[in-house]
Amino acid sequence: MRQGVTASLRLLAAQVAMSLAAAPAWTQQQAPALILELNGAQPSDKGCRLTFVVTNNLGAGLSKAAFEIALFNEAGVVDRLTVLDFKELPAGKTKVTRFDLAGTDCGKVSRVLINSATECAGAEPNACMRGLKTQTRTGIAFGV
């Protein structure tokens, strides 16, 4: 009988351990984030058209969000600085925005760096940069 009790206790201990190990996955809340994806870079009549997909999961709507970006050429040298105004970004929503960068050759852009948030209206001032997550679907490096 003692052997049966020991085996039952071992089984119970294993089940409890597995439950506790899995707990953080379903109990943790995701940190607030502003997800900015460089989704495309195509030549346009004006130069280079950058397409972004933005998802505002900061928990607050932004009445205006703008970022200063640096464009690097194929040699890794900063070619230009510019500000991209994403305008209003409602909480919990995804938005697609395009920017035509006059005089820019898409084939020569090797990297897009987000330098700073110049506007983050509707949230705590540093929320746009602190919660920023970047990703790319292009051959261009993209990030902070």
C-alpha positions in Angstrom: 0.0 0.0 0.0 2.9 2.4 0.8 4.1 1.9 -2.8 0.8 2.9 -4.2 0.7 6.1 -2.1 4.2 7.0 -3.1 3.4 6.5 -6.8 0.2 8.7 -6.4 2.2 11.4 -4.7 4.8 11.4 -7.4 2.1 11.7 -10.1 0.4 14.5 -8.2 3.7 16.3 -7.8 4.4 16.0 -11.5 1.0 17.4 -12.4 1.3 20.3 -10.1 4.8 21.1 -11.4 3.6 21.0 -15.0 0.6 23.3 -14.1 2.9 25.8 -12.4 5.4 25.8 -15.4 2.5 26.6 -17.8 1.0 29.3 -15.6 3.1 32.3 -16.7 2.1 31.7 -20.4 -1.6 32.3 -19.8 -1.4 34.6 -16.8 1.0 37.2 -18.1 -0.4 40.2 -19.9 1.4 41.4 -22.9 3.3 44.7 -22.5 1.7 47.7 -24.3 3.2 48.0 -27.8 3.1 50.1 -30.9 4.0 47.7 -33.7 5.5 49.3 -36.7 6.1 47.1 -39.8 7.9 48.2 -42.9 5.7 46.3 -45.3 7.0 47.5 -48.7 9.3 49.7 -50.6 8.5 50.3 -54.2 9.7 52.9 -56.7 7.1 55.6 -57.4 6.8 58.7 -59.7 8.2 60.8 -56.8 11.0 58.5 -55.7 10.5 55.6 -53.2 7.2 54.7 -51.6 7.5 53.1 -48.2 4.4 51.2 -46.9 3.9 50.7 -43.2 1.5 48.6 -41.2 1.0 50.1 -37.7 -0.9 48.4 -34.9 -1.6 50.5 -31.8 -1.7 48.2 -28.7 -0.5 50.9 -26.3 -3.9 50.9 -24.6 -4.6 54.5 -25.6 -5.5 56.1 -28.8 -3.0 58.5 -30.3 -4.3 61.7 -31.9 -1.0 62.1 -33.6 2.1 60.0 -33.9 5.2 61.0 -35.9 8.7 59.6 -36.0 12.0 61.0 -37.3 13.7 58.4 -39.4 17.2 58.1 -40.9 17.7 56.5 -44.3 21.0 54.7 -44.9 22.4 54.1 -48.4 24.0 50.9 -49.6 27.4 52.0 -48.1 25.8 52.3 -44.7 26.0 56.1 -44.7 23.1 58.3 -43.5 21.6 59.7 -46.7 18.8 61.8 -45.1 16.7 62.5 -42.1 13.0 63.0 -42.4 9.8 62.9 -40.3 7.0 60.5 -41.1 3.6 61.6 -39.7 1.3 58.6 -39.1 -1.5 61.0 -37.9 -4.2 59.4 -35.7 -3.7 55.8 -34.5 -6.8 54.6 -32.6 -6.3 52.1 -29.7 -6.4 48.5 -30.7 -6.5 49.3 -34.4 -4.3 48.4 -37.4 -3.6 51.0 -40.1 -1.8 51.0 -43.4 0.1 54.2 -44.3 2.3 55.1 -47.3 4.9 57.7 -47.6 6.5 58.9 -50.9 10.1 59.9 -50.3 11.0 62.3 -53.1 14.3 61.8 -54.8 15.0 58.5 -53.0 16.0 55.4 -54.9 14.5 52.4 -53.1 17.3 50.1 -54.4 19.8 52.2 -52.6 18.2 52.2 -49.2 19.8 49.6 -47.0 18.4 50.6 -43.6 15.7 52.6 -42.1 16.3 53.7 -38.5 13.7 55.2 -36.2 15.6 58.0 -34.5 12.9 59.4 -32.2 9.2 60.0 -31.8 8.6 63.7 -32.6 4.9 63.4 -31.7 3.1 61.0 -29.4 -0.1 62.9 -28.6 -2.7 61.1 -26.5 -0.3 58.9 -24.5 2.5 59.5 -22.0 5.3 61.3 -23.9 7.8 58.4 -24.0 5.2 55.7 -24.7 5.7 55.7 -28.5 9.4 54.9 -28.3 9.3 52.7 -25.1 6.5 50.6 -26.6 7.8 50.5 -30.1 8.3 47.1 -31.7 9.6 47.0 -35.3 9.6 44.4 -38.0 10.1 44.3 -41.8 8.8 42.3 -44.7 11.4 43.9 -47.1 15.1 43.4 -47.7 15.7 46.7 -45.9 16.9 46.6 -42.3 14.4 48.3 -40.1 14.5 49.2 -36.4 15.4 51.5 -33.5 
